[in-house]
Amino acid sequence: MAIAGQSRSELRDLMLDILAAKYIAVGKAIDTSLDSDAYILADVFALLAEQLEYRRLTLSKELFPDTASTAYLEKHAAQVAIVRNPATAGLHRIAVSGTVGSSYTTSHRLVASDGTQYAPLSGGVLASSPQTLEFVAQTPGIVGNKAPGAILSWLSAPTGFTATATVVETYQPGTEVESDADLARRILAWWQERPGSGARADFVAWAEDVDGIDQAYVYPLLDATLGGGVYGATTVVVLGPPGSRVLRDNSNDPLPIVADVKTAIVANLPSCFHEDNLYVVPATELEQSLVVKITPNRGFEFSFTGTATTAAGSTTSVIKLSSRPATLTVGKHFAIPDASVVGGYHVAKVTAVASNDVTIDPPMAVAPAAALTVYPATAHWTAIRDAIVAVFDSLGPGDGATPSRRYPATEDGAPAGTLYRSALEAAVMGVPGLAGAPAGMTGVRSCTVELTGATNPAKVEPAALVLMTPGSIRLTLE
């Protein structure tokens, strides 16, 4: 039975009802009207009792991880030896330039405009110019995540190096400290299984304890070769943090972290379980391209109609067009194909024009080729894209079918694997409007999302081990 606290007035009325009933039982009457002695006395006791009710209600919430306050949630976690996942620092690939042969060390620092610093993962010698090196943010959390094209500066440039560098990609984004909701989910999963027995929750806990693993899901009786329903087999799919959910490097090979997860699980396996029957894999990626048709609100109009085309000779910051649309002027935005950007388009603001040459900010990571189709954009294209990507980042892998159904499954409170068109449209419709706009006025008046190539126009439901990721995201006028 759920505990529901009673208010002061409810407690006072209850006391007066009981008191009146007792008097009637002995053939007498008592005045319980407003301002009577009995009313005043009951009101005083009710005030004290209300505090006890509040305390009782509060303590009842602390009994369960999903309703407990932060302090009590930490106690729940400590009881089952679960530790809150700390914030992690993002790993970046950054293009630096300078004299070939110049050396750098891990003590050198790049700094962003917001003050976040980045250090090389290892020292070395510049082999080419520009050269892409790996850097780690010196501040854990999402503050260190920088978009491709972001310009960083050396605090004190190594001898022979150019003063600035350009972010190529954030291949392992930094994450914030694990939220109370996610920690509670892990604690509940631990209690719902038989802890220590090699149950599904144990596999999840062992995997998620490995640094760099954001979420893990277990598919019981699933063999990597033979498929589902294979007794003795278990497959664990592991996900990275948002922005790098599919744990693969540039060569498309599984990252070493996947092997680390298997080692961690094997170290805890019950003796009856053979490690050859355990498969730890990254999610299989299923890209879904979108056409997002919107009617923008005032202040977010598309920069021109139709399309334009790039010409030869463009640089990363000056785009040459075969013919510049008349309305593509300073302050307007446009989108140019760029495979290195999530969503497939680099969106930039025009800072200067000279005939068909357009200077942009931010610059592209690589100069575009000729004959690329350039599309009109809005000032909030990037915000719309980020809202869409957040929907993808909230997904888990496909549930799969019984008896190899995913654990924890969607109905257990874990993220859904299915991508719903309505969820994307809701995210786009929530993109903020202009500063100072009336309350409730977003930047998008109406929106329709098309799931390119999808059999069902309303949703895409992936198979087991498969994770939905964003493909091309095209924004057009509705």
N, C-alpha and C positions, 0 to 999 in steps of 0.2 A: 504494500500500500504506500503510495507516495505521501511524503510529509508536506502538509500545507500549513503555513503559519497563519494565526488569526490576528486581526488588527485590534487596536485598543477598543474601538466601538463594539466589535463583535464579542470580545471578552467581557466587556462591561454588561452588555445586554444578556449574555449567557448567565453571568452571576446574578443579575436581577431576576431573571426568569426562574432560576433555581431557588433563590431566596423567597420569591412570591409563592412558588409551588409548595415549599415547606410550611409557610404560614397557613396556606389554604388547607393543607393536610391536617392541621390541628384546629381548624375552624376559626382562624383569625385572618386579618388582612394587614398589609403593609404598604405604605406609600412609596412607590418606586418612580414617581414622576420626576421630571427635570427639576434640579435644585433641591430635591428631598435629601434627607440625611443618608438614606440607603443609596441613592443615586451617586452622591458625592463620594461616599466610602467605596462603592464599587468602581467608580471612575479612577480613584487613586490606585486601588489594587490592580486595575486593568493596565494602567500605565506601567507598573512594575512588571506585570506578567507579559506585557508586549515585548519587553526586552528579552525575557526568557524565550519567548516564541521565536524572536528573530535569531537568537543564538542557536536555538534548536534547529531552525531551518538552515542556518549557515553551516553548522557542523554536519548536517545530513548531506549537504553538497560536497563537503570535504571527504566523504567516505568513498567517492567514486572518482577515478582519474579524469573523466571527461567533463566533470562539473567542478573539480577542485580548483582552488586558487593556486597561484604559482608556487607559493611556499609549500603547501600540502602536496602539490603535484610532484615536487622534488622529493618529498618524503616517500610517495608511492614509488617513484623511480628507484630510489635508494634501496627500498625493500626487496626489489627483484633484480638488483644489480644492473639497472639500465642507466646509462649516462646520456645526458642531453648532448646532442651533436653540436660542437662549437662552430663558430663562423670560420669560413675558409677563405684563403686569399686566391684571387684569380690568376690564372696563367695566360700569358699573352705572347703572340708572335708579333714582333715590332721590327720594321725596316729601318736600319741605321745606315748612314753614309759616311764616307771619309776616305782617307788615303789607304789603299790596300797595304796590309802589313802592320797597320796600327794595332796596338794591343788594348784590351779592356779587362777589367776585373770585376768581381762580384761586389766590390765596394762602390763602384760607380752607380749613379742614380739618374734616372729620367724622372721628370716631374710633370704632372698635368696642370691645367689651369686652376683646378680646384685644390691643388696642393698634394694630391695623392702621388706617392713615389713608387718607382718600379726599379728592381734590381735584376741584373742578368743572373740566370740560373747557374751559369758557370763562366769562368773567364776564358779568354782566347785571343785570337788574332783575326782581324778583318780580312776575309778571304776574297771578297768582291765588294763592289759598291754600286747600288745599295745591296745590303745583305740582311736577311731576316734572322733575327736572334730571338731566343726565348727569355722572357722576363716574368718575374713574379711581383704582384702588387705587395707593397709593404704594409698595407692596411687591409685586414680581413673584411669580408662583407661585399655587398654589391657596389659600394662606392668606388671600388677599384676597377670595376668592369667598364671598359671604354669601347665605343663603337669603331668599326673599321673606318680609317681615314682620320681619326683623331690625332692631333699634332701634340707631341710631347717635346720637352726641352731638357737638355742635360743640366744638372745642377752645376757641375764642373766637368765640361766635356773632356773625355780622354784625348790625349795628344793625337792630332791628326783626324779627329772626328768632326763632322758637321754638327752645328749647334742643336738642330732639331731632328726628330724621328717621327715616323708615322705608324700608327697601329694597323697591322694587317688583319688580325683576328684575335678574339678572346676564345681560345680553344678549350679552356676549362674555367668558366666564370666563377667568381667568388660567391659565396652564399652567406646569408645571415645565420645567426644562432637559431637552432631548431625551435620552432614555435611551440607554445603550450599545446595547441591542437594536435600537432604531429607527434609530440612526445606522448600525449595521452593515448593516441591511436596505437603506438607501439606497446605501451603498457597493457592496454586492453587486449591486444593480440596475444601478448604473453600469457595473460590469465585465461583467455578463452581456449587455449590448448593445454596439453599436459607438459609443463615446462621440464626441460632436461631429458626428455625421452626421445629426442630427435623428431619432434612433431613439426608441423609446418611453421609454426611461429618461431621455433628455434632456428630453423634455416634462415628465416627473414632477419632475426636478430643478429645471428652470426655474420650475415652478409652486410647488414647496415652498420655494423661496428667497424668496418674497414673504412679508413679515411678515403674520401672521394666518392663514396657510394651514397647517393641520396635516397634511393628507394630500391627495394628488392621484392620480387614476387616469386612464389613457388608454384610449380605445376607438378603435382604428384602423379606418379605412374606414367610420366612422359619421357620417352627415350629420344635422344637427339637424332637417331637414325631410324628407329622402328616406329616412332610415333607414339600416340596415346594408348592408355590401357595396358602398359607393360609393367608387370609386377616387379617391384624392387628398384625401379628407376625413378629418379627425381631430377627435374630440371629447374634451375634457379636463373631467372633473368634479372640483370642488375641495370640500374639507370644512374646516370650522373645527374648533377644539378641542372636547373633550367639553363638552356643555352647549349648544353652538351649532354643531352639525355642519352643519345646513342653513343656508347663508349667505343669509338673507333678513331684511329689517327689518320693522317693524310694518305697512308698506303692502304687504307681500308682494312687493316689487320686489327684483331682485338688488342686493346691496350693491356699492358702488364697488370693493371689493376684487376682485370678479370681473373687472371691466374692467382693473384693475391687473395681474392675472395674464396676461390676453391681451397686454397691452402688453409685459410681460416676456418672454413666449414669442416674440412677433413680432420682438423685438430680436435674438433668437438664431437665427431660422429660416434654414435653408439657402436659397439663392437659387431653387432649384427648387420651393419650397413657397410657394403663394400664401396670404396671410393670410385671404382670403375663404373658404378651405376649412377654416379653423380655428374651432372652436366651443369656448368656455370657458363652462361652466355650473355653477351650484350643483346639488347633488343634488336630485332630486325626492323629496319626503317621502311616505312611506307609513306612516301611523299604525296601530299594532296595539294594540288594547285587550286587557286581561287580566282574568281572574277568578282570583285566587290563593287557593286553599283550603288552609288549614293547620290542623294540630293543634299549638298552641303548647306549649312546655315550661313547667314550673312558674315562676310569677312573671310570665308574659306573657299572662294570661287576658284575654279580651275583656271590655270594661267593662259591657256589658249585652246582652240578647237582643232581637231584633226591630230596629225602627228608631224614630226620633223625627222631628219636623218643626219647622222654624223658624217663629217668629211674627214679626209686624211689630214694628219698633222696635229691632232688633239694632244694636249698634255693632261696631267692629272688635275690641273686647276683651270685650264682654258679649253673649253670644248668648242671645236669648230663644227658648224652646221652648214649643210649645203644650202639651206635657206632658213633664216630665223623668222619664226612667226612674229608678226607685228606687235602682238600683246605680250610677248615674252621679254619683259623689261626688268630693270633693276628692282629687286624686292620680290619678284615672282619665283615660283618653284617649278622644276621639271624633273622627270624620272628617266634614267638611262639604264639599260640592262647592265647588270653587274653580278656575276655568279658568286662573288665572294661575300655578298650581302644577303642576310636572311630575307627571303621574299623575292630575291632576284633583281631588285632595282635599287640603284643609288639615287637618293632624292636630295637635291641640292638647291640652295637659294642663289639667285643671280645677284652678283655684286657689281658687275660692270658689263657693258656691251660695247662692241666695236664692230659695226657691220654684222657679219655672221659669226663672229667670235664672242663667246659668252664665258665670262669669268665666274666661277662658282665657289661656294663655301657650304660644307666642307669639301676639300678636294677628294678625288677618287684615289683608291690605293694603287691602281694601275691605269695608265692612259687608255681610253677606249679605242677600239678599232674603227675603221670607216664603215659606213653603210649600216650602222645600228639604228633601230627605230627609237626615237625619243618621244616620250608621252607627256602630255600636260599633267601637272600635279597641283595639289593644294598645300596650303601652309601646314595642314595637320595630317598629311599623308603618313609621316613617320609615327605620329601618335596612333593613327588607325592601325598601322602595321604592328606596332608594339602590343596593342590591345588584342589583335588576332593571335600573335605569337604567344601571348600569355595564356590564351585558351588551349593552344597546343601543349604548352608546358605543364598545364594542369592535368593532362591525360596520363593514364597508365597503359600498359600493354593490353591486348585483347584478352577477354576472360577465357576464351576457349570453351570446350565442351566437357561434360561429365564423361568419364571419371577423372579426367586430367584438367579439371576446371581450375582457373587461377585462384591462388590464395595470397593475400586477402582479396576477395571478389568485390565487385562494385556494391552489392547489397550489404556488405560488411562495413560500409562506410569509406572504403578505399576509393581512390580516383577512378572514374569511369574510363574505359578504353575507347568508347564510341565517340566519334566526332559528329556533333549535331550542328546543322546549319543555323538553327535558332540561337544556339549559344554564341556563334560567331556574330550574328546580326545584333544580338543584345550587347555584345562587347563593343562593336562599332558604334552603336547608338549611344553608348555611354561616354564617348570621347568628349572631353570638356570643350566648351565654347570659348568665346573671347573673354578676356579678363574684364570684369565689370558687367558682364551680360546679366540679364534678369535670371533669378534663381530657376533652375530646372532647364535652362536653355543650353543644350549641348551643341557641339560643332557639326552634328549630322541631323538633318531633318527626317530623312527616311533612308532605308538601306535594304538591299537584296543581295544575298551572297549566292553565287553559283559554285557548286562543288564540281570542278572540271572533270569530266569523264566518269563521274560516279554513277553507278547503276541506280541507286536510290537517291533522288535529288535532295532528300531531307537529312540523310545521315550516311556516314561510312563506318561500318563496324569491322574492325580488324580481327584477324585470326589470333590464336595463341602466340605469344612471344613477339607479336608485331606491335610497333609503336607508331602512331600517326605523327608525322612531322610536316612543317610547312614547306610547300614547293614554291612555285611562282605566285606572287600576290599582285594582281593587277587591279588598279583603282580606276573606275570610269564614272562618267556622269550617268545617273539613272534615267 
